[in-house]
C-alpha cells in the first residue's frame, strides 16, 4: 500500500526531472557561435597599417565557415567601435561561444591596463588612451559575464606604441600590451609576447595580404579536432621561424582560463563552405557587391604548385574550405583575369566567388590565347610565388626532418630560409 501511495509523487518527480533535462537540452541546442572582428588600417594621427583590414576579412570568412555569425567592423572610429560592440554584447546569451578579434594598434600606458585603439585616436597623453581606447580588460569581463566561453584574439604590438616603424603594428614609449588575467571561461591569444612588435608584413615586398600572425592562425584553425591551445603551439612555431628570417623576434602568447578545450572544428567535424550571412550591422568599407553578370568561360586553368617529395606529418584531413582558401590565395597573388577565371571554374559556388567576379571585372579582358600553345616547364616557384616557398619551408620547420630540410634546399638553394635550413641540417649530423 505504501508503494501505491508513493507512485503519484514518483511520477511527479520523474516528470520534473524530464522537464529540467529537456530545458537544459534546449539551452544547448540554442547556444550560438558569435564573433566580432575589427580591422583598423587607416589611422589618422599615428602610423597607418597595411594588412589589418585584410586580417579581419580573412578571419571573418574562416569563422563563418566554422559556423559563427560574424560582425565585421573595419577602420572603426571610437564612436563606431563602441556602438558596434554594444550591439554585439546585447546579442550574446548564456551558453553562447564567442570570439572577438582585433587587428590594429594597441597601447598600455604605465600603471594602466591594455587598450585597443580606434583609427581616430589622438595621443596627447595617457588620459587620451584610456578615454578613447577600448579597454581589453573591460572587454574580457563583458564577454565573460554573458558567454559560456569567450576567445579574444589580439593581433597588435606589445612594444612601444606610436614610434615610427616600417612593417609593424607598433605604437609611444613604454606602453606595449602586457599580460592580463582573464576570468574563468575565457582565453586570450596575443600575436606577440610582452615587449615585442607584431609584424604587419615580412617586408615591403611581401606578397601575402595578411599580417604574419593572422596568416598562420588562419592556416592552423582549419585543422579538424585541433584545440585552441594546441593550435597556438603550431602558430607560435611558424611565426617565430618566419620572423627570424627578417631578424625579428615575435612569439605569440596564450592566457588560458577556460574550463575545457575549445575547438573551431570539434570532434573532427568537416568544415563546410558557407556563403557569408547578412551582417546584423552595416559596418564601414564593406566589400563591393559582385556584378550580376555571369563569369566568362575560363581561358586556361592556373598551373598547380609543384608537388613536394617529402610528406608532411599528419595534422588532420585537408578540408574543402582549406582547398578553396588556398586556391583563392593563389588567384589573388596572380591578380589576372585568367587566375580569377580559373578559381571560379573550380569553385563556382564558393565563398570567395563573388569577390573573384568583381576582381576579374576590374582587371579587364583576358588577352587572346595563342593559336597553338607550346608546353614549357613552369617557372621556378621561388621566382613567382614566395608563399609556395614559405609553405615548403614551413613543412621542414614543423617536421624537423632531414629529408624535408634537404627537399627545401633542392628547390630553393638561395631561398629566404636557406641559411636556417643548412644550420638545422648541421645540427642533425
Rosetta blueprint (number, residue, H / E / L):
1 X L
2 X H
3 X H
4 X H
5 X H
6 X H
7 X H
8 X H
9 X H
10 X H
11 X H
12 X H
13 X H
14 X H
15 X H
16 X H
17 X H
18 X H
19 X H
20 X H
21 X H
22 X H
23 X H
24 X H
25 X H
26 X H
27 X H
28 X H
29 X H
30 X H
31 X L
32 X L
33 X E
34 X E
35 X E
36 X E
37 X E
38 X E
39 X E
40 X L
41 X L
42 X L
43 X L
44 X L
45 X L
46 X L
47 X L
48 X L
49 X L
50 X L
51 X L
52 X H
53 X H
54 X H
55 X H
56 X H
57 X H
58 X H
59 X H
60 X H
61 X H
62 X H
63 X H
64 X H
65 X H
66 X L
67 X L
68 X L
69 X E
70 X E
71 X E
72 X E
73 X E
74 X E
75 X L
76 X L
77 X L
78 X H
79 X H
80 X H
81 X H
82 X H
83 X H
84 X H
85 X H
86 X H
87 X H
88 X H
89 X H
90 X H
91 X H
92 X L
93 X L
94 X L
95 X L
96 X L
97 X E
98 X E
99 X E
100 X E
101 X E
102 X E
103 X E
104 X L
105 X L
106 X E
107 X E
108 X L
109 X L
110 X L
111 X L
112 X L
113 X L
114 X L
115 X E
116 X E
117 X L
118 X L
119 X L
120 X L
121 X L
122 X L
123 X L
124 X L
125 X L
126 X H
127 X H
128 X H
129 X H
130 X H
131 X H
132 X H
133 X L
134 X E
135 X E
136 X H
137 X H
138 X H
139 X H
140 X H
141 X H
142 X H
143 X H
144 X H
145 X H
146 X H
147 X L
148 X L
149 X E
150 X E
151 X E
152 X E
153 X E
154 X E
155 X E
156 X L
157 X L
158 X L
159 X L
160 X L
161 X L
162 X L
163 X L
164 X L
165 X L
166 X L
167 X L
168 X E
169 X L
170 X L
171 X L
172 X L
173 X L
174 X L
175 X L
176 X L
177 X L
178 X L
179 X L
180 X L
181 X L
182 X L
183 X L
184 X L
185 X L
186 X E
187 X E
188 X E
189 X E
190 X E
191 X L
192 X L
193 X L
194 X L
195 X L
196 X L
197 X L
198 X L
199 X E
200 X L
201 X L
202 X L
203 X L
204 X L
205 X L
206 X L
207 X L
208 X L
209 X L
210 X L
211 X L
212 X H
213 X H
214 X H
215 X H
216 X H
217 X H
218 X H
219 X H
220 X H
221 X H
222 X L
223 X L
224 X L
225 X L
226 X L
227 X E
228 X H
229 X H
230 X H
231 X H
232 X H
233 X H
234 X H
235 X H
236 X H
237 X H
238 X H
239 X H
240 X H
241 X H
242 X H
243 X H
244 X H
245 X L
246 X L
247 X L
248 X L
249 X L
250 X L
251 X L
252 X L
253 X E
254 X E
255 X E
256 X E
257 X L
258 X L
259 X L
260 X L
261 X L
262 X L
263 X E
264 X L
265 X L
266 X H
267 X H
268 X H
269 X L
270 X L
271 X L
272 X L
273 X L
274 X L
275 X L
276 X L
277 X L
278 X L
279 X L
280 X L
281 X L
282 X L
283 X L
284 X L
285 X L
286 X L
287 X L
288 X L
289 X L
290 X L
291 X L
292 X L
293 X L
294 X L
295 X L
296 X L
297 X L
298 X L
299 X L
300 X L
301 X L
302 X L
303 X L
304 X L
305 X L
306 X L
307 X L
308 X L
309 X L
310 X L
311 X L
312 X L
313 X L
314 X L
315 X L
316 X L
317 X L
318 X L
319 X L
320 X H
321 X H
322 X H
323 X H
324 X H
325 X H
326 X H
327 X H
328 X H
329 X H
330 X H
331 X H
332 X H
333 X H
334 X H
335 X L
336 X L
337 X H
338 X H
339 X H
340 X H
341 X H
342 X H
343 X H
344 X H
345 X H
346 X H
347 X L
348 X L
349 X L
350 X L
351 X L
352 X L
353 X H
354 X H
355 X H
356 X H
357 X H
358 X H
359 X H
360 X H
361 X H
362 X H
363 X H
364 X L
365 X L
366 X L
367 X L
368 X L
369 X L
370 X L
371 X L
372 X L
373 X L
374 X L
375 X L
376 X L
377 X L
378 X L
379 X L
380 X L
381 X H
382 X H
383 X H
384 X H
385 X L
386 X H
387 X H
388 X H
389 X H
390 X H
391 X H
392 X H
393 X H
394 X H
395 X H
396 X H
397 X H
398 X H
399 X H
400 X L
401 X L
402 X H
403 X H
404 X H
405 X H
406 X H
407 X H
408 X H
409 X H
410 X H
411 X H
412 X L
413 X L
414 X L
415 X L
416 X L
417 X L
418 X H
419 X H
420 X H
421 X H
422 X H
423 X H
424 X H
425 X H
426 X H
427 X H
428 X H
429 X L
